[in-house]
């Protein structure tokens, strides 16, 4: 269950830094992606990137609840192994750091010892791991954490599309709504998977990794990623 605190995290008004990222959409548009193709882009990201990252978030939640901060730090290393692109690792670090900064204000220590401890000790702070730590702190279950990870990915791309393309805002909302059933089903699947993380699927979007490097070198851009 997501609950009111989960809705707070999912709200675009929560200052978690997502407004500064397009998750690859800006470069895709520069390479010719049209408005009619954004829904397919969102769907592909969900399946190839967001779902594996939701597994990281769930693993971080489980690790934090089982072993405290040490359990989450172990997932940092797994994220690094799954993300060879230094540009994408830095984007994930920024997003995770922004989430942790805001979360540490909303749930300060000692009320939020996991958040404070992970924030002070992690050098990587990848967004999926940070989300799992915050989810553990505020009482979200595995399914709730996975839903948030998946929804955030789709909503971030849809929001970026409004800045990059001439679109009617409700159309972007419709794209996210069209993925709702898949998001819920995928979240339940992720939450039910008890295999060790290293046996679970990793991201498989080499095109996004290559495009991220191109986007990083651009001198004129709207978004960090």
C-alpha positions in Angstrom: 0.0 0.0 0.0 1.2 3.5 -0.9 -0.8 5.5 1.7 -0.7 9.3 2.3 3.1 9.4 2.9 3.7 7.6 -0.4 1.4 10.1 -2.2 3.5 12.8 -0.7 6.7 11.3 -2.2 5.0 10.8 -5.5 3.6 14.4 -5.7 5.6 16.4 -8.2 5.5 19.3 -5.7 7.7 17.3 -3.3 11.2 18.8 -3.8 13.0 15.7 -5.0 14.7 17.2 -8.0 12.9 15.3 -10.7 11.8 18.6 -12.5 15.4 19.0 -13.7 15.6 15.6 -15.5 14.0 14.2 -18.6 15.4 10.7 -18.2 16.7 10.6 -21.7 13.7 12.2 -23.4 15.4 15.5 -24.3 18.1 13.7 -26.3 15.5 11.4 -27.9 13.6 14.5 -29.1 16.8 16.1 -30.4 17.3 12.8 -32.3 13.9 13.0 -33.9 11.4 11.6 -31.4 8.0 13.1 -32.0 5.1 13.8 -29.6 3.3 10.8 -30.9 6.2 8.6 -29.9 6.5 9.7 -26.2 4.0 7.1 -24.9 6.0 4.3 -26.4 9.2 5.9 -24.9 7.6 5.9 -21.5 6.5 2.2 -21.9 9.9 1.1 -23.0 11.7 2.9 -20.1 9.3 1.3 -17.6 10.1 -2.2 -18.8 13.8 -1.8 -19.6 15.0 0.6 -16.9 12.4 1.5 -14.3 11.3 -2.1 -13.5 14.9 -3.2 -12.8 15.5 0.0 -10.7 12.3 -0.8 -8.8 14.0 -4.1 -7.8 16.9 -2.1 -6.4 14.6 0.1 -4.4 12.8 -2.9 -2.9 16.2 -4.5 -2.2 17.3 -1.3 -0.4 14.1 -1.3 1.6 14.6 -4.9 2.7 18.3 -4.4 3.4 17.7 -1.3 5.5 15.0 -3.0 7.6 17.1 -6.1 8.0 20.6 -4.6 8.6 20.1 -0.9 9.0 22.2 1.5 6.9 24.7 -1.3 6.1 22.0 -3.2 4.3 21.3 -0.2 2.0 24.9 0.5 1.4 25.3 -3.0 0.0 22.7 -2.1 -2.7 24.8 1.0 -3.7 27.5 -1.4 -5.0 24.9 -3.4 -7.0 23.6 -0.2 -8.6 27.1 0.7 -9.7 27.6 -2.7 -11.2 24.3 -2.4 -13.2 25.0 1.1 -14.4 28.2 1.4 -16.4 27.5 4.9 -17.7 29.2 7.5 -15.5 26.8 10.1 -16.8 23.8 8.1 -15.7 25.4 7.3 -12.3 25.9 11.0 -11.7 22.3 11.7 -12.6 21.1 9.0 -10.2 23.4 10.4 -7.5 21.9 13.9 -7.9 18.4 12.6 -7.8 19.0 10.5 -4.8 20.8 13.3 -3.0 17.9 15.7 -3.6 15.4 13.1 -2.4 17.4 12.5 0.8 17.9 16.2 1.5 14.2 16.8 1.4 13.3 13.6 3.2 15.8 14.4 6.0 13.9 17.7 6.6 10.5 16.0 6.5 11.7 13.1 8.7 14.7 14.5 10.7 16.8 12.4 13.0 16.2 10.8 15.4 12.7 10.4 13.9 14.4 9.3 10.6 17.7 7.5 11.6 17.8 5.4 8.4 17.6 8.5 6.2 20.1 10.4 8.2 22.5 7.5 8.4 22.4 6.5 4.8 22.7 10.2 3.7 25.8 10.7 5.8 27.6 7.5 4.7 26.7 6.8 1.1 28.9 8.4 -1.5 26.7 7.2 -4.4 23.2 7.9 -3.2 21.6 6.5 -6.3 17.9 7.4 -6.6 16.5 3.8 -6.4 18.5 3.0 -3.3 17.6 6.4 -1.7 13.9 5.7 -2.4 14.1 2.3 -0.8 15.7 3.8 2.3 13.0 6.5 2.6 10.3 3.9 2.0 11.7 1.7 4.8 11.8 4.8 7.1 8.2 5.8 6.5 6.7 2.4 6.6 6.0 1.6 2.9 5.9 -2.1 2.0 7.7 -3.6 -1.0 4.8 -3.1 -3.3 4.4 0.5 -2.3 8.1 1.2 -2.9 8.0 -0.5 -6.3 4.8 1.4 -7.4 6.5 4.7 -6.4 9.7 3.8 -8.4 7.7 2.9 -11.5 5.3 5.8 -11.3 8.0 8.4 -10.7 9.8 7.2 -13.9 6.8 7.5 -16.1 5.6 10.8 -14.6 9.1 12.4 -14.9 9.2 11.6 -18.6 5.6 12.8 -19.2 6.3 16.1 -17.3 9.5 16.7 -19.3 7.6 16.1 -22.6 5.5 19.2 -21.8 8.6 21.4 -21.8 10.1 19.8 -24.9 7.1 19.4 -27.2 3.9 21.3 -28.1 1.5 19.1 -26.1 -1.8 19.5 -24.3 -1.0 18.7 -20.6 -3.9 16.2 -20.1 -2.4 14.1 -23.0 0.8 13.6 -20.9 -1.3 12.6 -17.9 -3.1 10.1 -20.2 0.2 8.5 -21.1 0.9 7.8 -17.4 -2.7 6.6 -16.8 -2.4 4.1 -19.7 0.5 2.5 -17.8 -1.2 2.3 -14.4 -2.3 -1.3 -14.7 1.1 -2.4 -15.9 2.8 -0.5 -13.1 0.6 -2.1 -10.4 1.1 -5.6 -11.9 4.9 -5.1 -12.2 5.1 -3.7 -8.7 3.4 -6.9 -7.3 5.8 -9.0 -9.4 8.8 -7.2 -8.1 7.6 -7.4 -4.5 7.0 -11.1 -4.8 10.5 -11.9 -6.1 12.5 -13.3 -3.3 15.6 -14.1 -5.3 18.9 -12.5 -4.4 19.3 -9.2 -6.2 22.2 -10.4 -8.3 19.9 -13.0 -9.8 17.2 -10.5 -10.8 17.0 -8.6 -14.1 19.3 -5.6 -14.7 18.5 -2.6 -16.9 18.8 -3.3 -20.6 18.8 0.1 -22.4 22.2 0.5 -24.1 20.7 3.2 -26.4 19.9 5.4 -23.4 23.4 4.9 -22.0 24.9 6.0 -25.3 22.5 8.9 -25.7 23.2 10.1 -22.2 26.9 10.7 -23.1 25.9 12.7 -26.1 23.4 14.8 -24.1 26.0 15.5 -21.4 28.2 17.2 -24.0 25.5 19.5 -25.3 26.1 23.1 -24.4 22.4 24.1 -24.7 19.8 21.9 -22.9 16.8 22.2 -20.6 17.6 19.2 -18.5 20.4 17.6 -16.6 19.5 14.2 -18.1 
